[in-house]
Amino acid sequence: MPASRVLSLRAVNRALLARQLLLERQVLPAAGPDRAAQVVRTVEHLVGLQAQAPFPPYYGLHSRLDGFRPGDLATLITDRSVVRIALMRGTIHLVSARDCLPLRRMVQPVIERGMRGAFGKQLAGVDTAALAAAGRSLVESEPMTFSQLGQALAARWPDHAPAALAQGVRAFVPLVQVPPRAVWGRAGQSLHTSAEHWLGEPGPPAQPARTARAELAQLVTRYLGAFGPATVRDVQAWSGLTGLKAVLEQLRPSLVTFRDEQGAELFDLPTAPRPGGEVPAPVRLVAEFDNLVLSHAERSRVISAEATRRLYTINGVIPGAVLIDGFVAGMWRLARSRGEATVTIELFGPARERDALAAEAERVLAFAAPGAARAIRFAPLAGTRPGSRPVTCPAGTLQGSVDAKDLPIRVLRTL
């Protein structure tokens, strides 16, 4: 067989960015049903957006769609076109109603494995089928927090921890979080009901082995369409599933293969975009917990080992990532206080692309805080770097920290 073509790191990076809609934003229709349909199609193309915090999906879509507004997603949540549910890697994802139950069925082994690892000992002796039935009845009668659900279940299983009982139901019943949770401009507790009840759909029946294999093959091809080219380990890291090498081998005749610079085999869809490493990549501010930086076993295609250490260690929260030339070069955060909204950008290396970053930050502020006084700062997220002195500027100007390595601070127009 001929040797597979080698894709450079930059070529793999540009392929990923193209599929993530971060090389070129899609333009939303001005109004009407086509606008909502395109937002849903984007969520489906991305195979969901990570959503354990309520609002990062809004910023994730904003970074990929030109003209996207908060109400575009808020409406889809309230009219049940999209839902938030535990899926890949056992984490909460925002997915379309069409994808919700089929995806949950495919990753169910991941959900159950995680529950058993964390709560298995506490649930020893509990009939899980009875627990699931009792939990389903409770949350379908009235949406509940996990605390409320656990306390209600403890009346039947008093010798078991309420939190473990609630997590058992989470594992065996597909629970969605209901509005007003995650609706832009509103606040609400994490109340849960079953996906079947919320969507008015019967649960998908148990699938024969052949159908289950076909569904896994479709899941893998969808992953490649959104995150490829990728290795077997990458697909498994994203989904949390194991044993996917056999699925990729089954698909091999319909795929193309490459090698990365370390020699690992990359699988890909024949017609998927691979624009080449020489293609320019615009500056982008991507959302907290964005799947861009979480969906591969080998993440050097978008983030270096050093940048990973800095991005992933802030109070357990993965902040928004700054992309310069396609790779993570810093992190950013939006903060609001007393009628003012500020985007703070911390770069991991020498200051560069400040004008482009400021323009992206202005775009975020116009999206998230259109009625507030607004400012942009270049400074560490958690405080001021040693050896630098903070600069305080009026709202509506660019702020930063001054030291020998900093570029001159440019005052922006009032936002």
Residue, then its C-alpha position, 0 to 999 in steps of 0.5 A: m500500500p502507498a504511504s499515507r500523506v503527512l499533514s503538518l501540524r498547521a494543516v491539521n490545525r486549519a482543517l480543524l478550524a475550518r470545520q469548527l467555523l472559526l476560519e470563516r463565520q457563517v452568516l445568519p439570515a436576517a430573520g424568519p424560520d431559516r435563521a432559527a434552522q441555521v442555528v440548529r444546523t450549526v449545533e448539529h454540525l458541531v455535535g453539540l456544544q459543551a454546556q456545563a455552565p449555562f451561557p458558554p454556548y451563546y459565546g460559542l455560537h457567537s464566535r462562529l456565526d455572523g449576526f448571532r444574537p442571544g435571543d436566537l439561542a434563548t428562543l430555541i431553548t424555551d421552545r424545546s428545539v435544543v436541550r442541555i443533557a449529559l452526553m459525551r464524556g459524561t458532561i452537559h452538552l447543548v444539542s438539538a432535540r433531534d440529536c438528544l435521545p439518539l446521542r444519549r443512547m450511544v454514550q449511555p455506557v459512558i454515563e453509567r461507567g462514570m456513575r459507578g466509579a463515583f457512586g457505585k459503592q454508595l448504591a450497593g444493593v439498590d435495584t437500579a431499574a426500580l431507582a430509575a422508575a421512581g426517579r422518572s416518575l418524580v421528575e416527570s410529575e414536577p421538574m426537580t433539582f438533584s437535591q430535591l430528587g435525592q431527598a424524595l428518593a431517600a424516603r424509599w431508600p433511607d440507608h443510601a445517600p440522597a446525592a448518590l440516589a439522584q446521580g443514579v437517576r441521572a445515569f439511568v434516565p436521560l435528564v434535561q435541564v429545563p428553562p429558565r436555566a440557561v435562558w439569556g437574561r434570566a436566572g434559574q435553578s438546575l431543574h430536571t425532567s426526563a428528555e422523553h417527557w420534555l420533548g414529548e417523545p417515547g424513549p428509543p427502543a433497544q437497538p439490535a447489535r447491527t443497528a447499534r454498530a451503524e449508529l456508532a459509525q455515524l457518530v464517528t463520521r459526524y465527529l470527523g466532520a466537526f473535529g477531523p482529521a483525527t486518530v482513534r484515540d481522539v474520537q475516544a477522548w471526545s466521546g468517552l467511548t472505548g473500542l472505537k478502533a473496530v468502528l474506524e476499521q469498518l469505515r476505512p474503505s469510505l475514509v481517507t487516511f493521513r499521518d501527522e508529524q509524529g507518525a500517528e494515523l489520521f482518519d478523515l472524510p474524503t470531502a471534508p475541508r483541508p485548506g492547508g497550513e498556509v491559509p491565514a487564520p483570523v484572531r478569535l475569542v472562543a468560549e469557556f469550555d469550548n469543545l475546540v480545546l477539549s475534543h482530542a487526545e492529542r491537542s497540540r493541533v490547537i494548544s501547546a503543552e505550556a498553554t494547556r497548563r495555563l488554560y486548564t488550572i484556573n479554579g477548575v474553570i476553563p476560561g475562554a481561549v484566545l486564538i492567534d494564527g489558529f493556536v491558543a495564545g492566551m485566555w479571556r474573560l468577560a466581567r460585569s460590575r455596576g453597569e460596566a462590562t469589561v473584556t480582559i485578555e491575558l496573552f501567554g507570550p509577547a503582545r501581538e495582534r492587539d488591534a485585531l484582538a481589540a476588535e474581537a473584544e468589541r464584538v463580544l461586548a456589543f453582543a453581550a452588553p449592548g447597554a453597558a459602559r464597556a472596556i477592554r483590558f490586556a492584563p492577567l485574568a487573576g491579577t497583575r503580573p509581577g513587575s508590571r503596574p496596572v493602568t486604569c483607563p476610563a470605560g470605553t478605552l483599551q486598558g492594559s499592564v505596562d512593562a518593558k515587553d508591552l506595546p503602547i496602549r492605544v485608546l479605542r473609540t468610545l464603545 
